[in-house]
Amino acid sequence: MSIEIIKTDITEMEVDAIVNAANTSLLRGGGVCGAIFQKAGFELDKECNEIGHCDTGEAVITRGYNLKAKYIIHAVAPVWNDYRNKEKREELFKNCYYNIFNIAIKNGIKTIAIPCVGTGIYGCPIELGRDYAFEAAKKLGDKLDKIYFVCFGDREFEIYNNL
């Protein structure tokens, strides 16, 4: 397995699956979530409405629809400064990444693109998010062929490359 850190638009990635930084209701949101929904099309809204919910720290999979990726794995990170998550937010954040990879493996996904999940509006420090992502990826062995950690901005890209 190889890991590459890139700065690009995740919605343009030609991989088996991309990861969406989702909310618990699986509704179209802002940021990377909004971009993925916009590019995938309204069929994604319909499928996510049928699924209905995803708990914090968990992940679900849908089709990719109009994306180049065949699948979308929707992962819900904890809101970092939410007092309800304070005691278990790190565990929930780690679970988020483990669940991304578990779903990928169960669905035969070999190439995956993952944004900086939880580090935008949800407020997790980027360095911590990066560390959790790499920690989970290192435990995979050869179960995936390629993992792309996709950064949208210069700051994220610099932090991810400064490991």
ChimeraX attribute file (.defattr): number of C-alpha atoms within 10 A of each C-alpha:
attribute: neighborCount
match mode: 1-to-1
recipient: residues
	/A:1	14
	/A:2	12
	/A:3	16
	/A:4	11
	/A:5	17
	/A:6	18
	/A:7	16
	/A:8	15
	/A:9	15
	/A:10	26
	/A:11	23
	/A:12	13
	/A:13	17
	/A:14	15
	/A:15	20
	/A:16	20
	/A:17	27
	/A:18	32
	/A:19	29
	/A:20	30
	/A:21	28
	/A:22	26
	/A:23	22
	/A:24	18
	/A:25	15
	/A:26	25
	/A:27	18
	/A:28	19
	/A:29	16
	/A:30	13
	/A:31	13
	/A:32	22
	/A:33	19
	/A:34	16
	/A:35	16
	/A:36	26
	/A:37	23
	/A:38	17
	/A:39	16
	/A:40	20
	/A:41	14
	/A:42	14
	/A:43	14
	/A:44	23
	/A:45	16
	/A:46	12
	/A:47	14
	/A:48	21
	/A:49	13
	/A:50	10
	/A:51	14
	/A:52	12
	/A:53	15
	/A:54	18
	/A:55	17
	/A:56	20
	/A:57	22
	/A:58	23
	/A:59	27
	/A:60	22
	/A:61	21
	/A:62	15
	/A:63	17
	/A:64	23
	/A:65	17
	/A:66	17
	/A:67	23
	/A:68	18
	/A:69	23
	/A:70	16
	/A:71	21
	/A:72	24
	/A:73	25
	/A:74	26
	/A:75	29
	/A:76	30
	/A:77	30
	/A:78	30
	/A:79	22
	/A:80	19
	/A:81	12
	/A:82	11
	/A:83	9
	/A:84	11
	/A:85	15
	/A:86	12
	/A:87	9
	/A:88	10
	/A:89	21
	/A:90	19
	/A:91	13
	/A:92	20
	/A:93	26
	/A:94	21
	/A:95	21
	/A:96	27
	/A:97	25
	/A:98	22
	/A:99	20
	/A:100	27
	/A:101	24
	/A:102	14
	/A:103	16
	/A:104	25
	/A:105	14
	/A:106	8
	/A:107	13
	/A:108	11
	/A:109	20
	/A:110	17
	/A:111	19
	/A:112	27
	/A:113	27
	/A:114	21
	/A:115	25
	/A:116	23
	/A:117	30
	/A:118	23
	/A:119	21
	/A:120	14
	/A:121	11
	/A:122	17
	/A:123	16
	/A:124	22
	/A:125	12
	/A:126	18
	/A:127	16
	/A:128	14
	/A:129	22
	/A:130	22
	/A:131	14
	/A:132	19
	/A:133	23
	/A:134	16
	/A:135	14
	/A:136	17
	/A:137	20
	/A:138	11
	/A:139	11
	/A:140	14
	/A:141	10
	/A:142	11
	/A:143	16
	/A:144	19
	/A:145	13
	/A:146	18
	/A:147	21
	/A:148	20
	/A:149	24
	/A:150	25
	/A:151	23
	/A:152	16
	/A:153	11
	/A:154	10
	/A:155	11
	/A:156	20
	/A:157	18
	/A:158	13
	/A:159	13
	/A:160	21
	/A:161	12
	/A:162	9
	/A:163	9
